[in-house]
């Protein structure tokens, strides 16, 4: 069963931290890969790209395979001393309806990309250019910030970071995430009523066992 746009939008409305916790504390991408504009949110199907450091030929090729709503997920091997993505690729991606970019590497033209409103998550920034000579691969499993991303997995990003949701687990993750939100809303109500976090989380016995009371 394919992931629907409605399911993707539901994930987009949930916080990445909530999703990560709800799916058993898995799928969190290395926190060093951050949004260049902290105000953006991102959710979409992964179009994975495996490139050689300092070469972006495979990225250009990947755009010929992209569909509206895809998120380009680029394994640049964590190499940050070149920017294989910039404003021209951003313009081309927006023309195709691509939802955003996640790259384990660097981008450049950051201010222009922010002005264009294109959600972009990268490990770094670099003014150095790249070549277009080396082979790469598209729509294969890639490792991004310590997490394996398969083509079609859902990538969700916000100011806090990025999380990967396996495409066959999306509906369960949405359900569990909403249940977690409901639980946290109950805790907020308890705090407002004057209860302590120790009481609300049932920590008294553990604190006593550890000799902390």
C-alpha positions as CSV (number, residue, x, y, z in Angstrom):
1,X,0.0,0.0,0.0
2,X,1.5,3.3,-1.1
3,X,1.8,6.3,1.2
4,X,-0.9,8.9,0.6
5,X,-0.5,12.7,0.4
6,X,-2.9,12.9,3.4
7,X,-0.6,10.7,5.4
8,X,2.4,12.8,4.5
9,X,0.6,15.9,5.5
10,X,-0.4,14.3,8.8
11,X,3.3,13.6,9.5
12,X,4.2,17.1,8.5
13,X,1.9,18.4,11.2
14,X,3.6,16.3,13.9
15,X,6.9,17.3,15.5
16,X,10.0,15.3,14.6
17,X,10.7,14.6,18.2
18,X,7.2,13.2,18.7
19,X,7.6,10.9,15.7
20,X,11.0,9.7,16.8
21,X,9.7,8.8,20.3
22,X,6.5,7.3,19.0
23,X,8.2,4.9,16.7
24,X,10.5,3.6,19.4
25,X,13.2,6.2,19.4
26,X,14.4,5.2,15.9
27,X,15.0,7.0,12.6
28,X,16.6,10.2,14.0
29,X,19.2,11.5,11.5
30,X,22.5,13.0,12.9
31,X,21.6,16.3,14.5
32,X,24.5,18.0,12.7
33,X,22.3,17.9,9.5
34,X,20.3,21.1,10.1
35,X,17.8,23.3,8.2
36,X,19.5,26.4,6.7
37,X,16.3,28.2,7.6
38,X,15.0,27.0,11.0
39,X,11.5,28.2,10.2
40,X,10.9,25.5,7.5
41,X,9.1,22.2,7.8
42,X,9.5,19.3,5.4
43,X,7.8,16.0,4.7
44,X,7.8,13.9,1.6
45,X,8.9,10.6,-0.1
46,X,12.6,10.1,-0.4
47,X,14.2,10.1,-3.8
48,X,17.6,8.9,-2.8
49,X,20.9,9.9,-4.4
50,X,24.3,8.5,-3.8
51,X,27.1,10.8,-5.0
52,X,30.9,11.0,-4.9
53,X,32.3,13.8,-2.7
54,X,32.8,17.0,-4.6
55,X,30.8,15.8,-7.7
56,X,27.1,16.5,-8.4
57,X,26.5,14.7,-11.7
58,X,24.2,12.2,-10.1
59,X,22.1,15.0,-8.5
60,X,21.5,16.5,-12.0
61,X,20.5,13.0,-13.2
62,X,18.2,12.5,-10.2
63,X,16.1,15.5,-11.2
64,X,15.1,13.7,-14.4
65,X,13.6,11.0,-12.2
66,X,11.9,13.2,-9.6
67,X,8.2,13.5,-9.1
68,X,6.2,16.3,-7.4
69,X,6.4,16.0,-3.6
70,X,9.7,14.1,-3.6
71,X,12.4,15.0,-1.1
72,X,15.9,14.6,-2.5
73,X,18.0,12.7,0.0
74,X,21.6,12.9,-1.0
75,X,24.5,10.9,0.5
76,X,27.5,13.2,-0.1
77,X,29.5,11.1,2.4
78,X,29.5,13.9,5.0
79,X,32.0,15.9,2.8
80,X,31.5,19.5,3.7
81,X,34.4,21.2,1.7
82,X,32.3,21.6,-1.5
83,X,28.7,22.6,-2.2
84,X,27.1,20.3,-4.7
85,X,23.8,22.1,-4.4
86,X,23.0,25.8,-5.0
87,X,20.4,28.3,-6.2
88,X,20.2,27.0,-9.8
89,X,19.5,23.5,-8.7
90,X,17.0,24.9,-6.3
91,X,15.2,26.7,-9.1
92,X,15.2,23.5,-11.2
93,X,13.9,21.5,-8.2
94,X,11.1,24.0,-7.5
95,X,10.0,23.9,-11.2
96,X,9.6,20.1,-10.8
97,X,7.6,20.4,-7.6
98,X,10.3,18.8,-5.4
99,X,9.4,19.3,-1.7
100,X,12.9,19.8,-0.4
101,X,16.5,18.6,0.0
102,X,18.3,16.6,2.7
103,X,22.1,16.3,2.0
104,X,24.8,14.7,4.2
105,X,27.2,17.4,2.9
106,X,27.2,21.1,2.1
107,X,25.2,23.5,0.1
108,X,26.0,27.0,-1.1
109,X,23.9,30.2,-2.0
110,X,22.2,29.7,1.3
111,X,20.6,33.2,1.5
112,X,19.1,32.8,-1.9
113,X,17.8,29.4,-1.2
114,X,16.2,30.7,2.0
115,X,14.6,33.6,0.0
116,X,13.3,31.1,-2.5
117,X,11.5,29.2,0.4
118,X,13.0,25.8,-0.5
119,X,13.3,23.5,2.6
120,X,17.0,22.6,2.7
121,X,18.8,20.5,5.4
122,X,22.5,20.1,5.2
123,X,25.6,19.2,7.2
124,X,27.4,22.4,6.3
125,X,27.8,25.3,3.9
126,X,30.6,25.7,1.4
127,X,31.4,28.3,-1.3
128,X,33.5,25.7,-3.2
129,X,32.1,24.3,-6.4
130,X,31.9,20.7,-7.6
131,X,32.7,18.7,-10.7
132,X,30.3,16.7,-13.0
133,X,32.4,13.7,-13.9
134,X,31.8,10.9,-11.4
135,X,29.1,8.2,-11.5
136,X,26.5,8.0,-8.8
137,X,23.3,6.1,-8.1
138,X,19.7,7.1,-7.8
139,X,16.9,5.3,-5.9
140,X,19.1,3.0,-3.9
141,X,19.4,2.7,-0.1
142,X,21.7,5.4,1.3
143,X,23.1,6.2,4.7
144,X,22.3,9.7,5.8
145,X,23.6,10.8,9.2
146,X,23.8,7.3,10.5
147,X,20.3,6.2,9.3
148,X,19.6,4.0,6.3
149,X,17.0,5.6,4.0
150,X,15.3,3.5,1.4
151,X,13.6,5.0,-1.7
152,X,10.0,5.9,-0.8
153,X,10.6,6.2,2.9
154,X,9.1,9.4,4.4
155,X,11.4,12.1,5.5
156,X,10.1,14.6,8.1
157,X,12.1,17.7,9.1
158,X,11.6,20.8,11.3
159,X,13.7,23.0,13.4
160,X,14.5,20.2,15.8
161,X,16.0,17.9,13.1
162,X,15.1,15.1,10.8
163,X,13.4,11.7,11.2
164,X,12.9,8.8,8.8
165,X,9.6,6.8,8.7
166,X,9.6,3.5,6.9
167,X,7.0,3.6,4.2
168,X,5.3,0.4,5.5
169,X,5.0,1.9,9.0
170,X,3.5,5.2,8.3
171,X,-0.1,4.6,9.4
172,X,1.1,3.0,12.7
173,X,3.5,5.9,13.3
174,X,0.8,8.5,12.8
175,X,-1.5,6.7,15.2
176,X,1.2,6.3,17.9
177,X,2.4,9.9,17.4
178,X,-1.1,11.2,18.0
179,X,-1.5,9.1,21.1
180,X,1.7,10.6,22.4
181,X,0.5,14.1,21.7
182,X,-2.7,13.3,23.7
183,X,-0.6,11.9,26.6
184,X,1.5,15.1,26.6
185,X,-1.6,17.3,26.6
186,X,-2.7,15.4,29.7
187,X,0.6,16.2,31.3
188,X,0.3,19.8,30.5
189,X,-3.1,19.9,32.1
190,X,-1.6,18.2,35.2
191,X,1.1,20.8,35.4
192,X,-1.5,23.6,35.1
193,X,-3.3,22.0,38.0
194,X,-0.2,22.2,40.1
195,X,1.1,18.6,39.9
196,X,4.8,17.9,39.7
197,X,6.5,16.1,36.9
198,X,7.6,13.4,39.3
199,X,4.0,12.7,40.2
200,X,2.7,12.9,36.6
201,X,5.4,10.6,35.2
202,X,5.2,8.2,38.2
203,X,8.9,8.6,39.1
204,X,8.5,8.5,42.9
205,X,9.3,4.7,43.2
206,X,12.4,5.0,41.0
207,X,13.7,8.0,42.9
208,X,13.2,6.1,46.2
209,X,15.0,3.0,44.8
210,X,17.9,5.1,43.7
211,X,18.1,6.8,47.1
212,X,17.3,10.2,45.8
213,X,14.5,10.9,48.3
